Amino acid sequence: MTATLTVLALLVAVAAAVRSTWSPCGLSMLSTITPFGERSKGHRFEATAAWFILGATAGGLTLGAVAAGAAGLVEAAAPPDTTVGMVALIATLVVGVSDSGRAGTRLPVHYRQVNERWLDAYRPWVYGVGFGFQIGCGLATYITTAAVYLVVVLAASTADPVTALAVCAAFGLVRGLAVLLTHRIRTPTELPAFHRRFAVLRPWADRAMSATVAGSAGVLALAVGPVPAGYAVLGVAAGAGGVRLVTWRARSPDRVTGAPALTVEGMGLDGRTRASAEATDRSVALG
């Protein structure tokens, strides 16, 4: 089970890191740390990109420290492989449902972006490392896929702190390497064309992320067996259905206490305008 979880954790980490490049923060980095942008400030793009990748890897290691601590707890508890596999399977199914939006809501995400004022206030190694670290942490900036959470869960499920640390470091490294995508852009006029081409690839990144999560769920289902996997699927499906029902009821206008009657162009369901209805109601109340 440990080998299976290690492989899946690495796959999900790489897929989540690649998908996260299309986040607002990821796109911002592709617009700000560019060869012509660094040249205009008297800096070398190669040096700033290297600092960014170093910072992103350090951010991944920081996330890995959390996962490694959790992996140490799993190792100390020594639960059965089936239990570990079930937890990993349930987490994978929840992430799949969350990213698909089928439950009517998603897991909580973070909408924070990096402070681009650093570009003018600090030296290139400072904003390179600083931006990279925040990006590489995965949870410090905008989260576009719940698979980032799954990386931590799967890494911790390996019950091996070193493996958990390496998985999250790989996540940070891949996120950092994305800055090299603009290494051939030499003029400002080339940047919009690059972003248009890059935007076309986003649906494919979404599909790849969904396929990775679905494939991981399938592998884990085979690992734990058909009966436990069936319970996991039914449990997550029931939970998703319950959440969808609750959110639907909360958003339904006629469920809101004291909500006004449905009106069409200022008229109530009985055809009276609001003003005439209020006057009639007052006259009835006064007898």
Residue, then its C-alpha position, 0 to 999 in steps of 0.5 A: m500500500t505504501a508504494t501505491l500511495t507514494v506513486l499516486a501522491l507524486l502523480v497528484a502533486v505534479a498534476a496539481a502543480v501544473r494545473s495551479t499554473w493557471s491560477p491568478c497568481g500563476l498567470s501573474m508570475l508569467s506576466t511579471i517575471t519575464p526576460f524583457g521585464e527583468r531587463s527593463k529593471g537592469h536585472r537578469f531573468e535567469a538569475t531571478a527565475a533561479w531565485f523563484i524556483l529556489g523559493a518555490t522548492a523551499g515553499g514545497l518543503t515547508l508544506g512537506a514539513v506539515a505532511a511529514g509530521a502527519a506521516g509520522l503520526v500515521e507511522a506511530a499509529a500503524p493503522p491497517d493498510t485497508t484503513v489507510g487506503m480507505v481514508a485516502l480513497i475517501a479524500t480522493l473522492v471528496v476532492g473529485v466531487s469538489d472540483s466537479g462542482r456536483a455537490g453545489t459547493r466546493l471545499p474552501v479555497h484561498y483567494r489571496q495573491v502575492n503583492e506585486r509592489w515587491l517588484d519595485a520595492y525589493r531586489p530581484w532575489v528578494y521578490g524571486v524567493g518571496f514570490g516563489f515561496q508563496i507559490g510553492c507552499g500551495l496553500a498561501t495563495y489562490i487555490t484553483t483545485a482541491a487536489v492541493y489538499l489531496v497532495v498533503v493527505l496522500a503524502a501523509s498516508t504513506a506513513d513515511p516522513v521522508t517520502a511526504l517531504a519529497v512529494c511536497a518538494a516536488f509539488g513546489l519545484v514543478r510550480g516554480l519551474a513554470v516561470l521558465l515558460t516565458h524564457r523566450i519572450r523578449t518584447p512586451t508585444e509577444l506577451p499577450a499572444f503567449h497568454r492567449r495560447f496558454a489560455v487555450l490549454r486550460p481546459w486540457a489542464d482541467r481534464a488532466m487534473s480530473a483524470t488524475v484524481a479519477g484514476s487515483a480513486g480507481v487504483l485505491a478502490l482496487a487496493v482496498g477491495p470492492v466492498p470497502a470501496g463501495y461503502a466509500v463511494l456510497g458514503v461520499a455520494a450520500g454526503a455530496g447529495g446532502v450538501r447539495l440539498v442543503t445548499w439548494r434549500a439555502r439558496s431557494p428564495d421561497r425558503v428565506t423567512g419573511a421573503p416577499a411574494l414572487t412579483v412580475e414587473g411590480m405585481g404580485l401573484d394575485g395581480r395587485t401592485r404592491a401599493s394597492a395590496e398594502a392599501t387593501d391590507r390596511s383597510v381590511a385590518l382597520g375593518 
